[in-house]
Amino acid sequence: MQMELPPGRVVMVGFGKLLLNQMEQFLPENSVVVVEDPDIIRKRTVHEAAAELRCVASVVEAPYHQDLALVAAVEEHLAGEPVALVIAGLEYGVHGAAVLAERWGRPGAGAKAAAALTDKLELRAAARAAGLHNPEWTEVFGPADAERFADGGPVVLKPANRHASLGVQLLEAGDDIAAAWELTVSARDDLMLPDRELAWRYMAERRLHGHEYSVEALVRGGRIVFLNVTDKLTAGGRYPVELGHVVPAGLPDEVQQGFEDAMTRLVAAVGYDTGILHAEWMLGEEGPVLIECAGRVPGDSITFLLDAAYGGNVIRTLVELLAGGSPRLPGGAPMAAAIRFLTAPAGTVTAVTGIEEVQQRPGVLRAAVAVAPGDQVAELRSSWDRVGEIMLLAADHTAARAAADEAAAAVHIAVDAADAVDAADAGAAR
């Protein structure tokens, strides 16, 4: 059903194709103005992709990565036309979207909050000032800084202002930090970045130990109005790539309350106003310890899991909040939903079996493999190196996790490891 919005355009900063596909279901025709950097428009063929979407009216070419040139460009494009809401289509669009919303008096994160949510160093400082549990951390400018901080112990090395898990490494005592530094700073996501030089920051943290969870929250006027805790599965070893999620996490009441309290304090710590948050936490002996927090729609199909488990449409609810509305919010989750991402060793794919059988299993919502015989698979270093996914619905958390485990085990991707290539080359091949 088409949504009734206030008069004006929906402005999206960063071409979020997956998000637009979901918004296409309910937004009016020709209602969206997409803001994208000229370099990315060329690399991602944005004009052609946008033309396939009924809800997109136009694309404005303007820099927004560490640049606020988009403000004048969008205002010139709109020529006084009103704005119904502003939304970030991508991680790199979070700050620009907040600035525009604030400028036009529309609901949003707030520019100050968005700055903290797009720079992990600023987020750490805000969280520490609010008394939230953080690992020990420091900004690093080269391998020598990281080595001094590690002092021979285990450490996490990561970019402070990039997206996804790109460049994040979990280092053990004795690992070659100089070599790790080169891998972190050379990790690239060129398709999502302009060709001009940008300023990147890096940080080192003490390693945390415990189970990982994420918290998804809808916020209106600084108050959390919906909250979910997601149980996470991550890869072992150096690269903490996410391998699966279960929604909701099925936690004991006191643990659930601990996450709710921590998230409430985090919202206040950064001064977040209205929108959606996706925060990652490690559950330790002292309670939830903050890993990081994003001020945009979560990836990894978490919104689909939320819709399946709770019933409703999280993206539609978010759009209503950003338009200044008071939407009906999801209650408890009558079911549990899970996703398991498929991986394979680095090399050349020789065979893929089992996926058709899994697609026919009861409760399976989606099952797909993105590689075929002859394709190259890279070493698992980031989310881009996963090769498929299985999403399903079950009665509760325990049943959903078990079914996801069984389904993933039934899919076999055979690889000839003799032909292993670099991650960037494999990505280009796919």
N, C-alpha and C positions, 0 to 999 in steps of 0.2 A: 504493500500500500504506500502511495506517495506521501511524503511528509509535508506538513504545513510549516513553512519557515517564515520568519520576519522578512519584510521586503529587502531585497539586495542580493549580492553575490556571496557564494561560499568561496573563500580564498584559501587555497592549499599551498603551503610553502614546501617545495620538494615534490617531485612527481612520484607519489606513492601508488604504483599501479595496483598492487594487491588491495590496498585500502580503498581505492576508487572502485575496484570491482565489487566490493561489498557495499559501498555507498550508492552504486548504480541502481541497486534494488529499490531505493526509496527516495533519492533526491530528484527534484524536478529537472526536466530536460534543460540543457544549456545553463545550468546554475553555477557551475564551478569555474573559477579562474585559477589556473595552475601557474605558480611561479617557479621557474627553473633556470639554472645557470646555462648560458649559451653553449659552453663546452659539453655539458651533460646532455643537453638537448640533442646535440650532434651525435654523441657516443651512444646514447640510448634510443635514438630516433623517436624522441618524445612527441613531435608533432604527429607522426604517423600513428603512434600508439594512442594518443589522446583522441584522434579522429574516430577511433573505434568505440569510444565511450559516449553514450548518449548524454550523460550528465555534464560533460566538459564543454564549456563554451569557447574558451580561448587559453592560450599559453603566453605568459609574459616572460620575456628573456631578461633576466636580471641576476647579478651575483648576490648570494646570500651566505656563502661559506665564509665565516669570519669577516663579514662585510654587510653593511646595512644600506647598500645602494638600492636594494629592493624597495625601500620605502618610497622614494621618489618615483621609481619606475612603475610601481603598482598604482600609486595615486594618479599618475599621469594616464595610465591605461583605463582606470575606472572613471576618470573625468567627472568626479562628483557623485557617481552612482553609489547608493548605500551598500553596506556590507552586513550580511546576516550573521556570519561567523567566520572565524579563522581557525584553521587546523594544520598541524604539521603532518606532512606526508611521509617524512623520513626523519631519522635521528638528527641529521645535519640541518633540518629545517625548524627544529624546536625553538631556538632562540629568535630567529626571524619572525616566526609565527607569533611568539609572545610579544615581541616589540610592536608588530602591526596591530594585534588585538588591543594592546594597551593604548596605542595611539588613537584608535577609533572608538575606544570605550566599550569594547566587546569583551565578554568573559574569556579568560585565558589563564595561563600559568602565572603570568606576571614576568616581566623582563628579568628581574633580579633572581627569581626562582629558576627561570630557564637557564640563566648563566651558570648556576650551581649544578643543574642537572645535566649540563653538557660538558662539564669539566670535573673529573673525579677528584682533582685536588681541591677545588672550591667546595665540592660536596663534602669531602672529608673534614674540611675546616668548619663548615656549618654544623655538621653532625657532632663533631667534638665539642663545639661551643654549647650545644644543646644537651650534652651529657649522654649521647647515644654510644653504644658499644661499637668501637672501631678497632681494626688491627693497627699496630704501630705502622707508620707510613712516612715517606719523605719524597720530595721531588728530586729527580736525578737528571743530570745533564750529560752523563756519559758513563761508560762501564766502571770507571774508577769510583764514582759516587755510589753506584749499586754495590760494588764489592765492599766498600767501607760500611755501608748500611748492613749488608748481609753478615759481615764479620764471621764468615765461615759457616753460617747456618742456612737453613732453607728460606727462600724468599720468593715473592711473586714480582715479576717484572711486567709492566704493561703501559700502553699509551694512556694518557689521561683524557684526551679529547678526540678519540676515534669512536667507531661504532662496532656493534656486535662483539665477538670475542677476538677480533683481529689483533694479532701481535701479543696476546696475553700468554705468558709462560710461567709455569710452576716449577721452580728450580729447587733441586735438592742440595744439601751440603756437599761441596766439592765440585758442583757443576761449573763448566766454563762460562763465567758471566760475560766475558768479553764477546764470545761467540754468540751467546744468547742475545746480547744487546744488538748485535748486527741483524739478527733475525727479527727482533721487535721493531727496530726503526725502518727496516726494509719491507715490512708487511704492507701490502698495497691493496687498495680498493679503488683503482683508478676509474672504474666505470661510474662510481658514485661521487667523484671529486672533479673539480675544475682543473685545468692544466696549469694554472698559475701557482706560484709558491705559497704555501700555507704554513702557519706556525703551529708546530706540534709540541706537546709537553708529555713527559714521561714520569713514571713514579715507581717506587719499590715499596713493598709491604711485607710484613711478617706473614708467613704461611698460617692459614687457619685450618683447623681440623674439626670436622663435624659433617652433618648432613645439610645439603643445600635445599632451600626453598625460595620461591618467589612470591611476592604479594602484589596482586593487581587491585587497584583502588580507583573508584570514581569519586571525584571531589567537587563539591560545589561551595563556593564562598569560603574556602579554607576548612570545610568540614567533610569528613569522609561519609559518603552516603551508600557506598557498596564496597565490600572487601572480600576477596578470595585469597586463600593460600594454596599455592600449587606445589606439589611434591616434584622434585627434579631428579633426574639421573644425568650424571656427567661422566665424560670419559676419564679414565685413569691416566696417569703419566703426566707429561709436561704440558699438554694442551687441553685445558678444561672445556672441551666442546660439549654442548648440551646434546644428550642422546635421547631424552624422553621427558614427558611430563604427565602427571595425573592430576585431574581437577575434579573436586577439591581434594586437599591433602589428607582428609580424614584424621585430624589430630585430636588428642585429648583436649578437653575444654580449657585447661590451664595453659597449655602450650599455644592453642589458638588465641587465647586472650593476650598472651605475651606478644604475639605478632601484631595483634590489633593495637596494643598500647605503643609498641615501637613505631608502627606506621603513623599513628596519630602524632607522635613526637617529631617524626621526620617531616611530615607536612608542615608543622609549625616551625621547624628548624630552618627550612628553606623559604618559608613564606609563600607556599604554593596556594593558589586561589581556586581555579576551576579547570577541570580536565581529567586526564587519566594518568596514573602512575604505575610503573612496573619496577618494583624494587627487588633486589636479590639479597638474600640473607643466608648466613651460616648459623645453624642452631648449635650453640655451645653450652657449656655448663652454666654460664651466667645469663643465658637467654639468647635472643637473636642478636647476631653481630652483623653490621651492615657491610655488604660487599660493594654494591653500587645501586643506582636508581636512575631510570630513564623517565623522561616526562613526555612520553608518546605512547601510541598503541603498541602493545607487546607483539613481538614477532613469534616465529616458530608455531604458528597456528593456534596460539593460546586463546585468541578471541573465539575461534571456532569451538574449542573445548569448552569455554565458558557458556557459549550459547547452547551446546549440546547438553551439558550437565545441569544448568540452571533453567533453561528455557528462556526465550527472549532473544534480543539482539543487542549486544554490547555496543557495537559501533553506532547503531541508531540512537541508543541512549546517550552516548557520548556527544553525538551531533546535537541532540536536543539540549543537553547541558550547555554546550558552547554557544547555542543560539539563545540562551537565557531562559530556557524552559524548565519545567519541573516534571520530568518524565517519571513514569511508573518504573520502579527499580526491581531487579530480581530479588526474590526471597531466598529460601534455602534451596539446595540442590537436591532434587529427587533422584538423580542418577549420578554416575561418575564417568568421566571421559578421559581417555588416555591417548597419547601419541608416542610412537617409538620411531626414531630416525634410524635409517639403515646406513651402514658403513661397509667398507671393504678395504683390504690392504692395497697399498699403492701398486700400480702396474696396469696391465692391459686386461680388460674384461674378456673372458673367454666364454662364459655362459651365465645366464640368469634363470633360475628355476624357483617355483613355489609361489610366485606372486599371484598367479591366477587362482590357485586354490585358496589363498588367504582372502582374496577379494570376495569369495563366496561364503565366508564364515559368518555366523550370526553375530550381529552387533558391529561389524566392521563398516565404518562410514566411508573410509577412503583408504586405498592401498595402491602405491605406485612406486616404480623404480625409474630413476632418471638416466640410467646408463644401459647400454646394450653391448653385445660382443663387438670388440674392436675399439671401444671407448677407453680413454685413459682415466685412471683414478689416481688422485694425489694422496700423499700422506695426510692424515686427519689432523689439520692444524686450526681450522676455523669452521664455522657453520657451512661455508660454501663447499666444503669437501665431503659433506654427507651426500649419499646417493639415492635416497628414497625415504618413504615414510609410510606408516600405518596408523590410522586413527580409528578408534572404536569407542563404543558406549557399553557400559555394564552396570550392574546393580549398585555397586559400591566401589570404594577405593581399592580394596583388596582384590576384588574380582577383575577390575579394570587393569591393574598392574599385571596380574597373572596372565590375563588374556593377551596383553601387549607383549609380554615376554615370550609366550608360546608362538604368537604370530610372527614375531621377528625371527625366532629360531627356525621357522619353517621356510624362510626365504634364503636362498643360497646364491651368492654372487661369486663365481669362480674367477680368479685373477692370475695372470702370469706375472709374477713379481719381477722377472728379469727385465721387463720393459718399464720399470718405474721411472716417472719423470718428476720434475719440479712442480710444486703446487700451482704456480702461475701458468705453466704450460698446460697442465691438465685442465684448468679452468677454461683456458682458451679453446681447448679441444672440445669441451662440452658445449 
